[in-house]
Amino acid sequence: MKTKLIILTILLSAPLLSFSQDITSYKATNGVTYHLNDTVRLGKGSGSNGSFVYVADYGPIAMPSIDPNRAPSGRSLPKQFTNTTVVLKAIRKTTANGASKYIFMVNPGGPFRYTMFIDDAISACEVKPCADDATKVGSVADEIKKLKALLDQGAITQAEYDAQKKKLLGD
């Protein structure tokens, strides 16, 4: 009886062993380098009902073989997770239609893990900071140049320039 229990335990844990942690970090398109066990800040879901399109349960399949074109099993991360965090548990790279994609296995809390197509989620602002954030903010140097041009044109005073520059530099 003990032998059967040991064999059953080994067979049931074999799929878990296939999720070995061979990629430990990834620099995503938003410029953030994510590491295993980091938290990933969620934005809001891009689905019509507010759920997360690029954070979903793809069912009981091996992570390296996930096809990005395959529809999720119907268990997208619900909109209740807007502006929360998930924990990064595994990172994988897959290729579909000749394009490489990075996939995160994330845990929003509880017993389930979700598959996140990280760069797609960033593009859709399901992950923060997202692509829209980068284009809105611009670099600090660009903002200071704009302020300097306003100062040179006489549109702002030296005191206003100094105050805004100090705020931008975080002083």
TAURCOR-V731231 format. One record per residue. N is the residue number from 1. RES is the residue in one letter. D_FIRST is the distance of its C-alpha to the first C-alpha in Angstrom with 2 decimals. Layout:
n->N res->RES d_first->D_FIRST
n->N res->RES d_first->D_FIRST
This chain:
n->1 res->M d_first->0.00
n->2 res->K d_first->3.83
n->3 res->T d_first->5.43
n->4 res->K d_first->5.22
n->5 res->L d_first->6.35
n->6 res->I d_first->8.79
n->7 res->I d_first->10.05
n->8 res->L d_first->10.61
n->9 res->T d_first->12.40
n->10 res->I d_first->14.45
n->11 res->L d_first->15.45
n->12 res->L d_first->16.50
n->13 res->S d_first->18.44
n->14 res->A d_first->20.19
n->15 res->P d_first->22.97
n->16 res->L d_first->23.67
n->17 res->L d_first->24.18
n->18 res->S d_first->26.84
n->19 res->F d_first->28.98
n->20 res->S d_first->29.95
n->21 res->Q d_first->33.14
n->22 res->D d_first->35.62
n->23 res->I d_first->38.66
n->24 res->T d_first->39.34
n->25 res->S d_first->42.70
n->26 res->Y d_first->45.03
n->27 res->K d_first->48.70
n->28 res->A d_first->49.11
n->29 res->T d_first->52.31
n->30 res->N d_first->53.27
n->31 res->G d_first->53.61
n->32 res->V d_first->50.66
n->33 res->T d_first->48.17
n->34 res->Y d_first->44.71
n->35 res->H d_first->41.97
n->36 res->L d_first->38.25
n->37 res->N d_first->37.71
n->38 res->D d_first->41.36
n->39 res->T d_first->42.33
n->40 res->V d_first->44.05
n->41 res->R d_first->46.80
n->42 res->L d_first->46.87
n->43 res->G d_first->50.17
n->44 res->K d_first->50.22
n->45 res->G d_first->48.58
n->46 res->S d_first->50.75
n->47 res->G d_first->49.48
n->48 res->S d_first->51.90
n->49 res->N d_first->49.96
n->50 res->G d_first->49.60
n->51 res->S d_first->46.01
n->52 res->F d_first->45.13
n->53 res->V d_first->45.50
n->54 res->Y d_first->44.22
n->55 res->V d_first->41.31
n->56 res->A d_first->38.84
n->57 res->D d_first->35.26
n->58 res->Y d_first->35.08
n->59 res->G d_first->31.70
n->60 res->P d_first->28.45
n->61 res->I d_first->30.08
n->62 res->A d_first->30.02
n->63 res->M d_first->32.79
n->64 res->P d_first->34.74
n->65 res->S d_first->35.30
n->66 res->I d_first->36.74
n->67 res->D d_first->39.97
n->68 res->P d_first->42.60
n->69 res->N d_first->44.19
n->70 res->R d_first->41.11
n->71 res->A d_first->41.52
n->72 res->P d_first->39.15
n->73 res->S d_first->36.68
n->74 res->G d_first->38.96
n->75 res->R d_first->37.56
n->76 res->S d_first->40.37
n->77 res->L d_first->40.58
n->78 res->P d_first->42.76
n->79 res->K d_first->46.24
n->80 res->Q d_first->45.15
n->81 res->F d_first->44.17
n->82 res->T d_first->47.81
n->83 res->N d_first->49.01
n->84 res->T d_first->45.64
n->85 res->T d_first->43.45
n->86 res->V d_first->40.11
n->87 res->V d_first->38.12
n->88 res->L d_first->37.91
n->89 res->K d_first->34.34
n->90 res->A d_first->34.80
n->91 res->I d_first->37.77
n->92 res->R d_first->37.85
n->93 res->K d_first->40.73
n->94 res->T d_first->40.94
n->95 res->T d_first->43.76
n->96 res->A d_first->44.92
n->97 res->N d_first->48.22
n->98 res->G d_first->49.20
n->99 res->A d_first->48.95
n->100 res->S d_first->46.55
n->101 res->K d_first->44.95
n->102 res->Y d_first->42.96
n->103 res->I d_first->40.07
n->104 res->F d_first->38.74
n->105 res->M d_first->35.41
n->106 res->V d_first->36.38
n->107 res->N d_first->34.89
n->108 res->P d_first->37.31
n->109 res->G d_first->35.06
n->110 res->G d_first->31.96
n->111 res->P d_first->28.80
n->112 res->F d_first->30.65
n->113 res->R d_first->32.29
n->114 res->Y d_first->35.36
n->115 res->T d_first->37.00
n->116 res->M d_first->40.55
n->117 res->F d_first->43.12
n->118 res->I d_first->44.92
n->119 res->D d_first->48.34
n->120 res->D d_first->48.59
n->121 res->A d_first->47.68
n->122 res->I d_first->50.41
n->123 res->S d_first->52.93
n->124 res->A d_first->52.25
n->125 res->C d_first->52.44
n->126 res->E d_first->48.89
n->127 res->V d_first->48.51
n->128 res->K d_first->51.16
n->129 res->P d_first->53.28
n->130 res->C d_first->53.89
n->131 res->A d_first->56.42
n->132 res->D d_first->58.93
n->133 res->D d_first->58.83
n->134 res->A d_first->59.86
n->135 res->T d_first->62.80
n->136 res->K d_first->64.03
n->137 res->V d_first->63.94
n->138 res->G d_first->65.45
n->139 res->S d_first->65.82
n->140 res->V d_first->67.54
n->141 res->A d_first->70.14
n->142 res->D d_first->71.04
n->143 res->E d_first->71.47
n->144 res->I d_first->73.71
n->145 res->K d_first->75.79
n->146 res->K d_first->76.30
n->147 res->L d_first->77.36
n->148 res->K d_first->79.75
n->149 res->A d_first->81.32
n->150 res->L d_first->81.84
n->151 res->L d_first->83.43
n->152 res->D d_first->85.70
n->153 res->Q d_first->86.76
n->154 res->G d_first->87.57
n->155 res->A d_first->85.05
n->156 res->I d_first->83.40
n->157 res->T d_first->84.78
n->158 res->Q d_first->83.85
n->159 res->A d_first->82.23
n->160 res->E d_first->80.09
n->161 res->Y d_first->79.12
n->162 res->D d_first->78.19
n->163 res->A d_first->76.15
n->164 res->Q d_first->74.21
n->165 res->K d_first->73.65
n->166 res->K d_first->72.38
n->167 res->K d_first->69.95
n->168 res->L d_first->68.69
n->169 res->L d_first->68.21
n->170 res->G d_first->66.35
n->171 res->D d_first->68.96
